[in-house]
Amino acid sequence: MKFKLFTLFLLLLVTGLRAQVQYTTESPRIDDINDEDVTIKRIELTDRYTIIYMKFESHAKPGSQRRSWPFAIPQPGGGSMQMESTNNIGFQPTSRLYVNQGERSYKFIRVENIPEETRRPVRPGERVDFVAYFERIDPGYTTFDLYECRDRDRYVCFNFWGVHIINPPKKERYSQRKTPTPVPAKPQQPRYKPRTTPGIGTPDENPKSNEPAQPQEDQTPVAVAINGVTRDAKTKQPLVATVTYRLLSGAEASGDDPADSVQSNSPSGNYKIAIDRRGVYVVTASARGYFSQSDTLVTNRIDVARDFNLVPIEAGAKVTLKNIYFNVSRYDLKPESYPELDRLATMMQSNPTMQIRLEGHTDTVGEFDANVELSRNRVNEVKRYLISKGITASRIETVGYGPSRPINTNKTLKERAENRRVEMVVVKV
């Protein structure tokens, strides 16, 4: 009887943890992953938890040292028997979720179906499904990093960078309403005989003129804008540019909203985008003779400032292609990369003599040679896409540097993400 009650209690507990799912992301897009054997299948956001459904299935070749601790059993009469190599998995309770490049972190709560700290053996070919619970990521954050631990000898951590989820900003129900200041009414003598029966009163009575005025609520939305300055990145001088914007997601977004644009002023370079619908916007600044620049901005109740420093198209100029995405530890392009590459192809078509060099870079996680090969394959894939858009192959050089040219110390999650990049250098205009 006690066992049945305990089982019922656990069932109610798990049901309560998984109740009230607000948003679900199936097979989320992930920018990079530390262990190829683990996959995030689904992410659920409830009012209290971030629930991550994961799968571990070893793809390592026999004799691999990844998560493997082979051991020998002594035999009677001397000698030993070598046991079959196995994987061992566990989940560290010190793991955290990080958003906005470490701006905020969310604690680990619990894990189901694999142990914490201690390790569970997994035979070759065996599949393990497990679920990790973290604190609820605040609404509005649509990308996070899962950092389980630091790699150590023969143990690879379940670390993910750039996990994209559905998590729109919390709707402010009363953010656009102003509370009127009450004005104390002066005592007045009634100008008419009070009614005692509906429809009966003095002949000269005017009910509308005698009713006290009710304060009116001001429902005018609070004015919000995206503003900033467009400049020449080399001279730092103001630049007249076209700033295009489009609502990507939000309470009033349909997902296919058309783009609109404004022009920055001359000679100040100032621009201002009046926002009447709150949400996530993609904003792109472009000018003739310059590389365009894009950013994703969240609008809520205050103005958003974003300056754009545009790099001139000239020999030696280098820019980082921000919106290029690949499958984890692979080099095939994701469809989300196409708009950025289409803009690059259009620019090269407008400048038919321009030649470029694509440089691929990775962070320091993993083997050096494998990272060099991955970076080389990725830039070659970008080149293939540009060729498919009509750009001559001879106009595009490629080189993969792997982790050999970091732009920071590679010590934090933010720095590692910055080092995983594709850069473009103008060889000839």
N, C-alpha and C positions, 0 to 999 in steps of 0.2 A: 504493500500500500504506500509506504514512504517513497519507494522508487518511482511509482506512478505519479505521485504528487510532485516529486522533484523534476521528472520529465515534463510534466505540464507546466511547471514554473519556467523551465528553460524555453519551452515553446512559446509561452507568452512573452518572455523577455526578448527573444529573437524577433517575434512578430512586432513587438513594440518598437524595436530598433529600426525595422525596415518599413514602418508605417509612414504615411503622409509623404510619399515621394513627390517632390515638387518638379524636378527636372531629371531627365534621363538622357545620357549620351551613349549610344551604342558604338562600339569599336572606335573610340576617339582618335583623332589625328595626333601623332606624337612626333616631335621634332627629332629626338634622339633618345637612345636607350643604352643602358650599360650591359645588360644580360640578354642575349638574343633568345634564350630559352623561356623567358617569361613574357606574357602578353596581357595587356589590359583589355578585357572583353566589354566591360560596361561600367559606367559611373552613374550613381544615383545621388541626388541631393535631396535630403529631407530637411525638416525644420531644425534639426539638431546635428545631423551627421553628413559627412562626405563618405560615401560607401563605394569602395573600389573592388570590383570583381576581377580576379586575376587567374591566369592559367600558367602552370609550369609544365613543360614537356621537353625533356633533354633531346637536343639534336647533336650533342657532342659525339665525336668518333670514339671508338674503343681506345682506351689508354689515355684519354684526355685528362688533364689535371684540373679542369674547371669544376669547382665544388666537389672534388673527389678526394677521398681519403682511403686508398687501398691499404689493407693490412694482412698480415700473415698469421696463421694459426699453427702453433707448435704441434708436431706429430709424434706419436709414440716411437721410441727408438731413435729420435733425432730427426732433424730436417723440419720443414714447414710446408704448409699448403697455402698458396696465394689465393685469397678470395676474389670473387668477381668485383670489379670496380663499380662503385655506386656513387650517385649524387646525394648530397645532403642539403636540405633546405630548411630555413627558419625565417623568422621576421623579427627584426630588432625593434624593441619598444621605444628606442630613442629616435625613431624615424619621424620626419616632419614633412608637411606640405608647405611650399613657399610660393608666394605670388608676387608679381611685379618686381622680379629680380631681387627677392629677399626683403621686400618692404614689410611683409607680414608673414607669420608662420602659424601653422595649425598642428596641434599635438595629435599623436597617435592615441587611439582609444583601446582597440582590441583587434584580434585577428581570429578567424575561424578556419579550421581544418589543417593548419600547420602550427607548430609550436612557436612561442616567443623565446628568443635567445638560443635555446637548445635547438638541435638540428634533427630533422627527420630524414631517414634514408629513403631514397627513391631509386628503384631499379631502372635500368635502361628501357626506354619505351613506355614507362609508366607516366600517366598524366595525373596531375594534382590540381584541382580547382580550389581556390581559397579566396576569402573575402577579408579586406582590411577596412577598419573603421577609423576615421579621423574626425576632428572637429569640423563643423560646417564652415566651408569657405564663404566669406561674405559675398552677398549679391553684387554683381558687377564685374567680378574677376572671372575672366573666361579662359585663362591659361595658368597652369601651375606646374611646379617641379616637385616630384616625389623623391626625397633624399632619404634612403634607408640607412646607409652607413658608408664608411670608407673601405675601399677594397683592401684586402690584406692577403697574406700568403695562402693560395689555393682556395680563396673564398671571394666570389664576385657578388656584389650587392645589387639589390633590386632598385636601381636608380633610373628615373625617367626625367627627361627635360623637355619642357614645352608640351604639356598635355592639354589639349584644347577641349573645352566642355561648354555645354549650354548652361549659362548662369546669368541671365539678364539683371540689370540693376533693379533694386527694389523700388516699386512705384510709390512716389510720395503723394498720398491721397489729398493732402491739404496744403501742399507746398505752394500752390498758386493762389491761395485765398488769404486775404488780409482781414484780421479781426478789427472791426471798427471800435474806436474809442467811445465808451458810453458817456453821454452828456446828461447830467442830472436835470430832470424836468422841474420847472418852477410850479409851485402850487397855483392853480387857477380855479376860479368860481365857475361852475357849470353855466353855460349860456342857454341851456334848454332844459325842459322838464324831463327828468329820467323816465325811461319807458318802464312800464309795468307789464305790458302785454305786447307780444310781437306785432309790429306793424302799426302801433298806436303811439303818437307823440304829438308835440305841439305843431301847429300848421307851418310855422316859419322855421322849423327845425331843418338843419342841413347836416346829416350825420357825417358826411365825408369831410366837411370843413372842421368839424369838432373832434374828430378822432386824432389822437396824438400821432405825430409823424414817426414812422419806424425807421431806424437806421438801416441803410442799404449796404449790403456787402459788396466790396470791390473785388470783382472776379477777374480783373485784368491780370494776365500772366506776368510773372516776374521776368523782365527782359534778360536774356542770356545770349552771349555771343562767343564765337571763336575769333580771336584777333591776334595780330602779330605783325611782323615785318619780313619782307622778302629782300634778301641781300645777295650780292656777289660773294661767294665763299672765299675768293682770292683777295679781292680788294676791300671787302667788308663794307662796300658802298651800297646804299639802297638800290633796289632793282624793281622795275615794273614787271609783274608776272601775273599769270592767270592762275587763280586758286580754285580748283574744282572740289566739290564736296558731295557726299552721298550718304544717306542714313542706312547703316548696315543692319542694326538690330535695336530693339527697344519696344516699349509697350505699344507704340503706334506704327511700328515698322511692318511693312508687308513682305519684305525680303527682296523685292524687285523695284524699289523706289528709283526713279530716274535721277541722274546727277544734275547738279546745278553749279554755277560758278560766279565768282566775283573777280574784279580786277584790282590789284594793289595800286595805290595812288602814286602819282608822280609829283614831286621827286622824292617823297618821304619813304615810299615802299610799304606804307601801312595798308593793311587790309582788315576787313571786318565782315564776318558772316553772322547774320542774325538768325538765331535758332528758335523755332517755334515748336519743335518736337524734340523731346529729350531722348537720348539714346547714344549709341556708338556710331561715330562717323568716320569715314575714310576721307582724308583731305590730301590733295596733291597739288603742289606748286610747280609750274612749268613756265619756261620762257625760251624764246628762240635763241639758239646758240648755247644752251645750258642743259645739263642733265636734270630731268624732273626728279622730285623728291616727294615721298608719301609718308603719311603717318596715320595711325588710328587713335582717335580721341574720344573720350567719354564726356558727355555733357550732362550736367545735373542741375544744380541751383546757382552756380556761380560761373563767371566768365572763364574761358579756357584760353591761355596764352600759348602760342606756338610760332616761333620764328623759323623761317626756311632759308638756309644758306645754300644757294645753288652753285654747283661746280661748273665752270665754263668748259665747253667742249674744245680741248686743245691737247696737243701732244704732251704726254706725261701725266695727264689728269687721271686720278684714280677714284673710283666710287665703289661702295659696297652695295651689292644687289640685295635689298632688304627682304623682299618677299619671295624668296626662292625656297621651295620645300621639297624634301626627298623622303622616301620611306625610310624607316629606321634602319641604320647600318647598311643601306642600299643606295643605289644611284639612280633609280628610276624616278622621274619627276612626278610630283603630285599636280593635279589640275589647278590647284590654288596658285601655282607658279606662273600659269599662262599669261595672266594680265600684265605682270611685270615684264616678262620676256617679249610679249607683243609690243609693249611700249619701246623696248630696246630695239626690236626689229624695225619698227617704224622710224626711229631716230636714225638707224643706219641706212635705211632707204632714202631718208631725206639728206643724208650726207654720204653720197655714193663712193667717195674716195677714202672714207674713214676705215682704219684698220684697228682692231682691238686685241687685247690679250686677256683671257679669262684665267684667273688664279684661284685654285681651290685650297681651303684651309680646314683643319680639324682641331679639336682640343687634344689634350695629352692622354686621354683615357684609351686604353687598349695598346696593341702592339704598334710600334713605329711604322714598320713596313706596310702593315695592313691599312693604317691611316693614310699613308702616302698614296697607296693604290686606290683607296676609296675617294680621296680628294681628286685624283686624276680622272677617275671614271665619272665623277659628278660633273666636272667642267666639260668633259667630252659629251655628256648627255645634253648639257645646255647648248653646246655648239651644234649638235644634231638638230635640236629644236629650231635654232635660228636658221639653219640651212633649209629646213622644211618650210620656212616662211620666205624663202627667196634670197637669203643672204649667201653670197659666194663663200665657199669654204676657205679660200685663200686669204680672206679678210679676217679670219679668226684664228689666233694662236691659243693654245691651252697649256697649262702647267699645273701640276699638283704638288703642293708643298707639305701636305699633311700637317703635323703639329710643329714643324720647324720654324714657323714665323708667327708666334703668338703676339697679340697686341696688349697682353697683360700677363699677370703671374699665373693664371690658370688655377688658382687655389679655391675660388668660390664658384657656386653654381652660376652666378651672374657672369663671371669672367669666362667660364667654359662656354656658355652660350654665345658670348661675343666672339670667341675664337672660331666657332663653327660658322664659316662664312664663304661666300663666293664674291670675289672682287673683280672689277673690270678696269683695265688700264688702256688708255688711248695710246696706241703706237704711232698712228699717223692720221692726220685730219684731211 
